[in-house]
Amino acid sequence: MKILIADVFSESHLAAFTRLGLDVDYRPQLSASELPTAVAGVSILVVRSKQVSAATIESGLALGLIVRAGAGVNTIDIEAASRRGVFVANCPGQNAIAVAELTIGLLLALDRRLPDQVAELRAGKWNKKEFSKAQGLHGRTLGVIGTGAIGQAVIARAQAFGMQVQAWSRSLTDARAHELGVKRAETIAALCGSSDAVTVHVAYTPGTRGLVGESAFCRMRKGAMFLNTSRTEVVDTAALRRAIDEKNLRVALDVFDSEPEKGEAAFADDIVKLPNLYGTHHIGASTEQAQAAIAEETVRIVAAFVTSGEVRNCVNILTPEETPARTELVVRHYDKVGVLAELLGAVRRHNINVETMQNTIFCGAKAACARIRLGTRPSAELVAEIRRSSDIIHVDVIELPEP
């Protein structure tokens, strides 16, 4: 089985793939346009930020698993992978501390204007009078949008600075907010209107595109701070630009609309030229600690897939409750060759689709129990046909609850 690592990856962890018996192809400099050709014969693909297109997935005839060595999976065509039966997994939470540390660093930099101070000193200018004008973070209110692993790590660090924290997420309850020691905001707009600084930590999905937009920015206080170290797509950039101009927002971004594919390249997004805006090079997760944790999780995902077929952290499969199954057929049968084949053949002849199936073997391997979830209820004729077999012990038909 061949594994292709198509992005920069902790080289000290590559040997773990070899120990699993995999043929390891490490090519971090591959471009996204080269992937469709490169995946020929590849069973497992590992990427970080590289785009994995439908063309790549359709070209990878042997492809069974794509691992995003990071949290978000918006760079992978999930729909194409699902159509081809390719598992997609990620490594959630492994980079939380790194992103939280960068967020707090940017928050401090905005408040104390650290990059500007460095630039002035390097230019031979001393301006203590101007740069002494900083309010400080203690006692000020930080609004956190998103309370996943990264949002929680930011909350803990902000509280250590003595900040008051309020938070919003679709799933945040009053009880959970109390556990986190934060005030729950009813809406993003309300959070933005009552915060001195706002930071964004949500995954990019079709439902979060433009999540922070005009209604949020128009509520922000003049001179407030705004940070985005998540994904550029979750913020309405045009609305952000207007807010910088009209409200004198101080902004820190680690993500941009037009990021180069390569690690070193020309960069032409003129948003970085706006006053009061600091930018970093999409390096939120780029610490040695985070990369080691992500590499270890990637190895665990691949090892489980190779040794047992299990896919940890899979993002593109339905739970049994989410499938179209409405009925479960429970068949206790003798553990003999061909019994399941005959059973499934009967289901097929009655034009019923199998949604999920589990076959459990009892001690001694004399009998087994198959639990088969079906898209439609089996007819009395089908159940009678199954029961007539001498290899069938018992048959039950269970109605499943509506989703």
N, C-alpha and C positions, 0 to 999 in steps of 0.2 A: 504494500500500500504506500502511495506517495503523498507526501505533504509538502506544500509550497508555502513558504513564509515570504510574503510579497511586500513587507514593510520592515522598517528597523525594529529589531527584536533583541532582547537580552541574549547575547551570544553564549553566555554561561549556561543558559537553559536549553540550548539546541541539542546537547547530548542526550537530554531526557527523551527527546523524540526518537533518537537513534536506538536508545535502550528499549523502546516500545516496538522495535522491529520495523520502523518506518524508513522509507527512502526519503531523506531530507534534502529539499532544494531551497536554499536560502538566497533570495534575490531581492534585497530591500530597495534596489534602485529601479525596479520595474515601474513603468508608467501604467496608468489605468488603461490606456489604449493598447498596451502590449499584453494585458491580462488574458483576453480571449484566446490568444495563441498559446500563452504560457500555461494555461490550465489543462492542456491536453494530457490525459492520463493521470491527472491529479485527483485524489480522493478527498483530501482535506486542504482547505485554503485558509490561511491566517493573514489578516490584514489589520492595520490600525486605522488610518484616515483615508486610505486609498478607496476610490469609487469602485464598487463591484456592480457592473451593469448587467442588464438582462442578456446582452450579447455574451458576456463572460460566462454567465450561468448556463446558457444554452450551449456554449461551446464545450463546457466541462461535462462530457458524457459520464465520466466516472465520479463526478463530484457528489459527495454525500454530506459534507459538513463544511460550513463557513464559520470561522470564529473571528469575531471582532475583538481584538486585543485592547479593549476599552469598554466604555459604557454604552454610548449611543450607537444605534445601528442605522441611522438615516443615510449613510453612505452606501448601503447595500440594498439592492432591489429585492425587497422582501417578497413582493407579489410574484416576481419571476421565480424566486427560490421555492416558494410554496407550490407554484404550478408544476415545478420539476421534481418535487419531493425532496428538496435539499434542506437539511436542518441548518438553521442560523442560530448561533449562540453568542453571548457576550460575557463581559466580566464586570458586572455592576458592583459599585462600591469600592473597588480596589484602588481607585485614584482619588477617593473623596478627600483624604487629608491633603494631598498635593494641591488640588484645586482650591480647597478652603484656605490653605496657606497663601496662595497667590492672591485670592480675593481680599484677605485681610491686609496683605502687603500693599495692594492697589488702593485700598481704603485709606491706609495711612499715608500713602504717597499723594493722594488727592488732597487730604486734609492739610498736609505740611508742604505740599508742592515740591516734593523731593527731586523729581527730574529737572524742574526749572532751576532749583538751587544748584544742582550739579553743573548744569549748562552755564549758569552765570559764573560760577567759580572757575570753570575751565576757560571761560572767556576773559578771565582776569578781573572780574567785577565782584565787589563786596557790597551786599545790599541787605544787611541785617534788618534795617528799618522796614522794608517791604515784606520780607519773609518771616518776620515775627508775628505777622497777622494770621494766626491759625486758631480755630475754635477748640480743637481737641475732640476726642471721641467719647470720653467718659460722660455718661448721663444723656447722651444723644440717642435718637431712635433710629434703629436699623430695620428696614422692611425687607424680609426675605421671601422671595417668590419661589416656591418649591421646597418641600420638606423631606426629600429623599435623603440618601446617605450624605451627599455633598451639602445640601441645605442644613442638615442637622450638625455637620461638622463646622459649618460657618457660624451657626447659632451659638454653639458652645464656645467658640473662640471670641465672638463678639461679646458674649456675656462676661468672659474673663477680662475684657477691657472695660467692664462696667457699663456697657451699652444697654438700653432698653430695646428689646426685640419684639417685633410683631411679625406674623407670618401668614401667608396664604398658600393653600393648595386645594385642589378639588376634593381631596380625600381627608383634609385636616378637620378633625372634630374638636369640640371644646375640651373633651377629656384628654385627647392627645396633646393639644396645645398646653394644657396644664402640666402634663408630664414633661414637656420640653421647656417649660418656664417662659412661654411666650404668650402674647395676646393674639388671638385669632382674628384676622381681618375678614370681613364678609366678602369683599371684592378686591381686585387688584387696584382699581381706581381709589378706593377708600384707603388702602395701604399706602399708595403713593402720596396721597394727600396729607398724610399724618406722619411721614417719615423724613428724617434729615438725610438719609441715604437709602437707596434701594439696590438690592443685588438679585440677580436672576439665576436660578439653578433648576431648570426644568429640562426634560428631554425634548428633543425635536420630534414631533409627530405631526400628521396632518391636522390634528386638533389643537396643536400649540403654535402653528404658524401665525405670526403676527399677534401673539398673545398679549404682548405689552405694546400698546399703540396709542393713538391720539387721546383716547379717554383717560389713559393713565398719565401721560405726560402733561396734559393740561391741568391736572390736579397737583403736580409736584410744586414744591416751594421754590421760590427764586433762590438760586445759588446752591440748591441741593445737589447731592452726588448720586450718580447712577453707574452701576457696574454690570457688565455682562461677561461672564466667563463660561457660559454654557454653549449655546449655538446662536449664530447670527440670525437664523430664520425665525426665532421666537420673538424678535423685536422688530417693529416697524421702523426701518432705518430712516425713512423720510420724516416720520413724526419725531424721531429722536433728533435729527438735524435741526428741525424747526425749534424744538425745545431748547437745544443748546444755544441757539441764536436769541430766542425770545425770553428765556428764563435764566440765561447765564449758567446753565447746568455745568457741573464739573463731572466729566465722564471718563471711565476707564473701560477699555475693551480688550479682550483677549481673542475675539473672533470677529471676522470681517466678511462682507458680502463676496469679495473676489480674492480668495486666498490662492497663492501659487500652489501647484501640485507638488513641486520639488521642495526640499528643505532649504535650498538657497536659490533665490531668484529675484528678479525685479518686482517691486510692489507699487501698484499705481492707485490704490484707493485713497482719494483725496480727503476722506473723512478724518484722517490722522492729522491733517493740516488745520483743522478747526481749533479755535482757541479753547483752552481748558480741557482738552482731550488727551489722555495718555493711552498708549497702546502697547501691548506685548504680542509676541509672535505665535499665538495659539499654543502656549506652552504650559497650560494649566496642569496637565497630567505628567509633565516632563520632568520628574525628579527620579533619581536613581531608585529611591525607595518605592515609588509608585510603579515604575517599570518592572522592578523585580516582583512586586506583588501581582501585577497583571500577567507577567510571564508565568508565574507559578500557577495562577488560576487557569491560564490557557493550557498548560501542560495537564492539569487535572481534568479539564474538559475533554481534551484529546485522548487521554488515557482511558477515561470511562467509555468513550465512543469506541475505541479500538478493542478494549477487553470485554465489554458487555453490551455494546450497542446503545447504552444510555446516553442521552444528550442533556448535560447539565445547563441550566440557564437558557434553555431554548426559548426563542421569542416568536416562533411562527408555527406552533402546533396548538390545536384546540384541546381543552380539557374534555374528559368524557361528557361532562354536563353541557359543553358548548357545541357538541356535534349535532347533526340533524337527527340523531337516534331518538326514537320514541318508545321502543320496546326492547327489553333484554330477554334473550333466550338463554335459559340456564339448562345445560345438558350434562348430566353425569353419565359417563361412558367408560367402557373398558379401554385401557391404554394399549391399543393394537394398531398395527400399520393400516392406514387407509380409512380409519373411522372418521377422522376429521374431514378428509377429502370427500367422503360420501355425504357427510352432513352439510358441508359448504356447497357441494354440488346440488343438493336438494334445494337449498336456499336460492341458489342461482336460477334453477329451473322455474322457480316461482317469481323470478324477476324482482328480488328484494336485495337491496344493497347492504353489505356489512360495513358498519361504521367503525366499530372497535371490537377487539377480540382478545380474550385472555384464557389460557388453558393451564390449569393447575394440576400437578401430578401428586397423588397421595403416596404415602410411605409404601414401599414395596413395588411401586410402579405397576400395579395391577389395574388401577382405576384412576380416572381424572375427571375434572369438572371444567367444562368450557362455558364461559360467559360471553355471549355474542350480542352486541348491541346492533339493532337493525333500524333501518331508515323508516320502515313501515311495519305495522303489526302483521305477524305471520297468520295465514289463514288456518282454519281448523284442519283443512286437507294437508297442509304442509306439516303441521304438528303431528298428525296421525301417521304421515309417511315416515317421519323421523322415529316415532315410537315403535314402528313395526320392525325396525332393525334389531337383531338379536344382540348387537354390541352396545345398544343403548340401555342404560339402567333406568333413567328417569328424565322427564322433560318438564320444565316449568316455564311459563310465559309471564313476565313481570312488566306492568305498565310503568313507564318512567315519568316523573313529574315534569310539568311544563317548565321551560327555562324562564 
